[in-house]
Amino acid sequence: MTQETAPPRLRHPEKAHRKDNESVAKPSWIRVRAPSSEGYRNTRAVIEEHGLSTVCQEAGCPNVGECWSQGHATMMIMGETCTRACSFCNVATGRPDALDPFEPAKVADAVAKLGLEHVVITSVDRDDLDDGGAEHIAQTIRAVRRKRPEATIEVLTPDFLRKDRAVDLVVRARPDVFNHNLETVPGLYPEVRPGARYFHSLRLLQQVKEQDPAMFTKSGIMVGMGETRLQVHQVMDDMRAADVDFLTIGQYLQPTKKHYPVREYITPEAFEAYEKAAYSKGFLMVSATPLTRSSYHAGDDFRRLRAARFSSNG
């Protein structure tokens, strides 16, 4: 067994031994300070001024203080209500409102006012729409391009399950990064992501590459939900088979006691082992830390991702 694929020095759960309602003590490495900086307040003011939602707020991201203090925010479009009921997610579930036709322009205005160099746009699932909201995402990409042409754009999309041609609409709008998260290992989908299908999500990522081989693709998972190390490695292999460029792995944090429980807090050493293994499998870029999230340091990571491709082609 090589150093890159050696198991982490501290235990990763091979089985979940806790009851669902039994709490797990949060370790020191997962704690963050409450947001309070002037930069945080300025970013919040711009978001509120334009009547926008962010996944930073809706999903209770632990990095909101750091990111907003630097003027970074992930725009969440198509409302604050999701048509799915994933057990890990803190976004409200129900019947969404109609799409706001002015939202793409509002997002573009906020991006310009914040002076963003790298924009991350995500959304709730909209199973109620014929195209899953793909055209609305594409309109938002185009609006940002017009208002802030120097910015690079990353989209974090739903799975567009049973929405034919939805992926085409988004790819034709030419985001710089197409991100769709697998979230967890396939064996946990019935409990964690019941409305989704693991192999459909993999196929979506593969379709992006088939339509535009130059477009960067990205996907991520959470750990600490009861998965095994070998299952995580299998997901890595599946992603590479779909030609995914960028992998993120972060610690799952339970939003409320009603959500799926944390089975274990994975150690920083275990994350380092995952990162080494992922690079050995051929990913151009890997971010694997307890606080890693899809959009965390997205701008800096995109520059590194682009440089990695240039280096590999050189």
N, C-alpha and C positions, 0 to 999 in steps of 0.2 A: 504494500500500500504506500503510495507516494505521500510526501509531506502535504501536497495540496489537497488531497482527498482524505487525509487522516481525520478521525472523528475529533470533535471538540474536547478539550481537556476536562471541562465540567459538563455534567450530565444534561443532555437534551431529552425530553420525555419520550420514551419508547411506548409508554402507556400512560393514560391519565388515571391517577389514583385518587383524585379528589371528587367529592360530590359536587353537583352543579352549584349548590348554594353555599359552598365553603369558600371563604375569601382567601386570597393569597397575598401575603405581605409585599408591598411595593418596595423594591430595593433602591438604594441611593442613586444608582446610575440612571434611573428612569425619571427622576424628579426634575422639574423645571421651575423657574421663577415666574411669578405672576407678571403680566405685561404692565408697564408703567411709563415707558419712555415717551419723549415728545414725538419721535418718528412714528411710534405706534398710534398715538392720538391723531396725528396728521393723516395717516393712512385710513384710519377708521372714519375720519371726517369726510374724506373723499368718497369712500364707499357709501356712507349714509346720504351724502349730498346727491348722489346719482341713483339712489334707491336700489342698490344692487345687493345680491347675496354673495357670500363667499363660503367655500367649503371649509375654510379655516374656522369660521364661526359655527356653521351648521353641524360639522362633524366633530367639533370640540378638539381641534388639533393641538397637541402640546407645544408645537413650535410657533404658535401665532405671535407671541411676544417678540421673538427674535426676527421672524420674517417681516412683520409689519413695521418694526422699528427701522428696517432697511428699505421700506417702501415696496415690499413684495407682497402680493396677495393673489390667491387663486380664485378667479371669477367663477361662480356657479350660476349657470343660466337655466332658463326654462322653469323657474319657480323654486319654491322651497319644499314642495311635496312630491314624494317619489311614489311610483306605482308598484314598487317592489317592497318587500318586508324582510330584508336581510337581517339576520340576528346579531350582526356585529356593528351595524350602522346606526348612527344617532339622528339621521335625517328623517323627518316625519313621513309617514306612509298614509296614503289616502287618494282622493280624487283631485288631481291638480287643476289649477285655474287655466284659462286659455293663455296661449303664448302672447307675450307683449311684443308687438311688431317694432316698437322703438328700442327694445333691449339691445340689439347689436350696436346701435349708435351710442347708447348710454355706456356700454362696456368700452367702446373705442374712446369716448371722451374721458372716461376715468383712467384708462391706460395712458393717454396722452398727458393728463394732468399729473399722474404719478411719475411720468417719465420712464416707464418701464422699458428695459432693453430686452427682456424675455417675458412673454405673457403665457400664463397657463389658464386654459379655459376648460372647465368641466361642467357636468350637468347631472341632474337627477335622471332616473330612468323614466321615459315617457312612453309606456306601452300603449297608451290611449291614442297616440298619433300614428298615422299610417306609415310614416317614415321614421318613427321613433325620435323625431326631432332633428334628424340629420341635416335637413335643409336650413334649419334655424342655426345650427352650429356652423354650417358653411357660411351663412350670411354674417355671423359674428366674426369669423376669420377674415372675410373680405372687408368688413367695416374697420377692423383694427389695421389691416394692411393699408387702407386708404388714409387713416388718421395718423398712424405711426409706422410708416413704411420701413424704418430702420430696425424695428423690433422683430425678434424671432418669436414664433408662435408654437405652442405645444397644446394639444388637445388631449383630454382624458375623457374618453367616450363611454357611454353605456355599451351593452353587448349587441344592441339592435336585433334581438332574438325575433325571428320570423318577420323581419323587415327587409324584404328584398331590395337590393340596390342602395341601401342606406350607406354602406361603407363607401360606395362609389362617390356619393355626393360629398362626403367629407374629404376624401382623398383628392378630388378634383379642385377643392378649395386650397390645396397645397399648404397644409400646416408643415412646419419644419420637423415636428415630432408627433407621431400618432401613438398615444398611450392608451392601453386598455388593460386593466388589472385582472389577473386571475384570482387574486385575493387569498386563496388557500389551496390546499392539496385536494385532489378530486374526491377522496374518501370522506371529506368533511362537507362537501357541497350540500347534501340533504339537510344538514343542521344549520350551516352557516350561510349558504347562498342558495336557498331552495328554488328560487325562481329562475336560476341560471343553469347553463349546461357547460361543463368544463371544456369539452372538445369543440363546442361551438365557439367559445371564446378563443381557443387556440386557432381555430380556422379563420376567425376574423383577423387576427394578427398576421396570419399567413397571406390572406387576401390583400392586405395593404401592400405587402412586399411584391406580390404578383402584379399589382396595378402600377406601383411606383417603386422599383427596386432601390432607388436612391433615397427614399424617405426613411428617416430613422423611426424604428419601432421600439416601444418600451412597455414593460409590464412589471407588476409587483405582487408580492404576497406578504401576508402577516404570519408571524410565528408566535408560538406560545399558546396555541389553541388545541393542542393535543396531537399534533402531527409528529411524525418521526423524522429523524435525520435523512433516512433513505428516501422517504416520500418527498422531502424537499429537493433532494438531488434528482429525483425523477422529474419533478416539475421543471427544474433547470434544463434537463435533457429535452423535455417536450418543447420548451420555449426555443431552445437552439434549433430544434428540428423545424420550427416555424420561422427561423431566421430572425429572432428578436435580438436587437442590438444592446439594449440597456435593461438591466434587472435591478429592482429595488426590493429589499427585504427589511422589514421593521417589526418591532414588538407590537403585538396586539394589546390594546388597552380597552377595558370594558367601559363603555360610556355610562351605563347605569346598571343597577342590580337586575334589571329586567332583561338585559342583553346577555349574549353568550358569555360564559365565564372565562376568565384567564386561567389556563391550566398550569402555566409556568412562565416565569420571567427568564428569558434566555440571556445568558451571560454575554458580556462584550467579547470574551474569548471565542465563544461559539459563533458569534456574528463574523468575527475575523476569519474563522475557518470556512464559513459559508462564502465569504468574499473570495478567498483564495481558490476554492473549488470552482466558483462561477467563472473566474478569469481563466482557469485551466480548461474550461469547457468552450471557451471562445467568445464570451460576451465582450463587446467593446468597452462597456462601462458598467460598473457595479457599485451600488451604494447599499451597504448592509451594516446597520448600526441599530441599537435599540430605538432611537428616535427618528430613524429614517421614515419619511413619508413620500408619496409619489412626487409631490411638488417641492419638497425640502431642498433648498439650494439648487433649484432647477436650472437657473440661468448659468451658474458656475459649472454645473454638471454638463449642460449642453455644450459649452465651449470645450470642455474636456472630451466630450463624446466626439465632437467634430474633429478635434485634434487627433484622437485615437484612430479615426477612420483614415485621416490623411497619412498618419504614420504607418498604418497597416498596408495602405496602398502604395506607399513609397518603397 
